[in-house]
């Protein structure tokens, strides 16, 4: 995974502070995520993990600090512009169009990539027709990659929770992102579903989908920067290059899994003072 000191920061967060009235959700949080790296963010409930992703994606607006994506400042930029730059995400609580099918949810993510205008789209010939075919081909490849072909035409509202999570990951991929923010992608899943999701995340990161001879760059080359929030420590330790730990809105530790698992501050935050001596 990440092994080069020359890797550039894909996303950089500088001294972010976010508060809601008297509640300090994030306090002077700093973090860099490099190309070819999976960063896991962990911490107790209410530690500020989702708040940080919301600041990066534009759902929250911090009172102080700066955020850079590919070296460009993005604070104050609308969410749709951040999406066009290449920032995609999934949500802690699945946010899909429940009245639409799995296929239509993925197609919805392609709208920002459409280039033809209203007139060409209405007449639907020539370039507009060809472009529509390209968009649908990419979506069909994602459906095949995520092994959701059996539910492609099923309304999302009737799907089990684990499959909804998979569809949401597919929608993020359909945006052809440079960075994916995954907010508890395995929450509520059984062991088998977690194993499948972990496999998909690693295949996306490593570009392992290339062995299936897909045409789309997002599957052939992979998405080389992933930020992951997850409570399953077994998963985090297995797939993350680096881990950042938040507690009450403050960063209390950062480093490789081997260091984080023995950090006294992390043990205290998760298990309590008495467990520190164990």
Secondary structure as the mmCIF struct_conf table of DSSP 4:
data_model
#
loop_
_struct_conf.conf_type_id
_struct_conf.id
_struct_conf.beg_label_comp_id
_struct_conf.beg_label_asym_id
_struct_conf.beg_label_seq_id
_struct_conf.end_label_comp_id
_struct_conf.end_label_asym_id
_struct_conf.end_label_seq_id
TURN_TY1_P TURN_TY1_P1 UNK A 5 UNK A 6
HELX_LH_PP_P HELX_LH_PP_P1 UNK A 7 UNK A 8
STRN STRN1 UNK A 9 UNK A 20
TURN_TY1_P TURN_TY1_P2 UNK A 21 UNK A 22
STRN STRN2 UNK A 23 UNK A 34
TURN_TY1_P TURN_TY1_P3 UNK A 35 UNK A 36
STRN STRN3 UNK A 37 UNK A 42
BEND BEND1 UNK A 44 UNK A 44
TURN_TY1_P TURN_TY1_P4 UNK A 45 UNK A 46
BEND BEND2 UNK A 47 UNK A 48
HELX_RH_AL_P HELX_RH_AL_P1 UNK A 49 UNK A 57
TURN_TY1_P TURN_TY1_P5 UNK A 58 UNK A 58
BEND BEND3 UNK A 59 UNK A 60
BEND BEND4 UNK A 63 UNK A 63
STRN STRN4 UNK A 64 UNK A 69
TURN_TY1_P TURN_TY1_P6 UNK A 70 UNK A 71
STRN STRN5 UNK A 72 UNK A 73
TURN_TY1_P TURN_TY1_P7 UNK A 75 UNK A 76
HELX_RH_AL_P HELX_RH_AL_P2 UNK A 79 UNK A 85
TURN_TY1_P TURN_TY1_P8 UNK A 86 UNK A 86
STRN STRN6 UNK A 87 UNK A 89
BEND BEND5 UNK A 92 UNK A 93
TURN_TY1_P TURN_TY1_P9 UNK A 98 UNK A 99
BEND BEND6 UNK A 100 UNK A 100
STRN STRN7 UNK A 101 UNK A 101
HELX_RH_AL_P HELX_RH_AL_P3 UNK A 102 UNK A 108
TURN_TY1_P TURN_TY1_P10 UNK A 109 UNK A 110
HELX_RH_3T_P HELX_RH_3T_P1 UNK A 111 UNK A 113
BEND BEND7 UNK A 116 UNK A 116
HELX_RH_AL_P HELX_RH_AL_P4 UNK A 118 UNK A 123
TURN_TY1_P TURN_TY1_P11 UNK A 124 UNK A 124
TURN_TY1_P TURN_TY1_P12 UNK A 126 UNK A 126
HELX_RH_AL_P HELX_RH_AL_P5 UNK A 127 UNK A 145
TURN_TY1_P TURN_TY1_P13 UNK A 146 UNK A 147
HELX_RH_3T_P HELX_RH_3T_P2 UNK A 149 UNK A 151
TURN_TY1_P TURN_TY1_P14 UNK A 152 UNK A 153
BEND BEND8 UNK A 154 UNK A 154
STRN STRN8 UNK A 155 UNK A 155
HELX_RH_3T_P HELX_RH_3T_P3 UNK A 156 UNK A 158
BEND BEND9 UNK A 159 UNK A 159
HELX_RH_AL_P HELX_RH_AL_P6 UNK A 161 UNK A 174
TURN_TY1_P TURN_TY1_P15 UNK A 175 UNK A 175
BEND BEND10 UNK A 178 UNK A 178
STRN STRN9 UNK A 179 UNK A 183
BEND BEND11 UNK A 184 UNK A 184
TURN_TY1_P TURN_TY1_P16 UNK A 185 UNK A 188
HELX_RH_AL_P HELX_RH_AL_P7 UNK A 191 UNK A 206
TURN_TY1_P TURN_TY1_P17 UNK A 207 UNK A 207
HELX_RH_3T_P HELX_RH_3T_P4 UNK A 208 UNK A 212
TURN_TY1_P TURN_TY1_P18 UNK A 213 UNK A 213
BEND BEND12 UNK A 215 UNK A 215
HELX_RH_AL_P HELX_RH_AL_P8 UNK A 217 UNK A 220
TURN_TY1_P TURN_TY1_P19 UNK A 221 UNK A 221
STRN STRN10 UNK A 225 UNK A 229
BEND BEND13 UNK A 231 UNK A 231
HELX_RH_AL_P HELX_RH_AL_P9 UNK A 233 UNK A 239
BEND BEND14 UNK A 241 UNK A 241
STRN STRN11 UNK A 242 UNK A 247
TURN_TY1_P TURN_TY1_P20 UNK A 248 UNK A 249
STRN STRN12 UNK A 250 UNK A 255
HELX_RH_AL_P HELX_RH_AL_P10 UNK A 257 UNK A 260
TURN_TY1_P TURN_TY1_P21 UNK A 261 UNK A 262
HELX_RH_AL_P HELX_RH_AL_P11 UNK A 264 UNK A 271
HELX_RH_3T_P HELX_RH_3T_P5 UNK A 273 UNK A 277
#
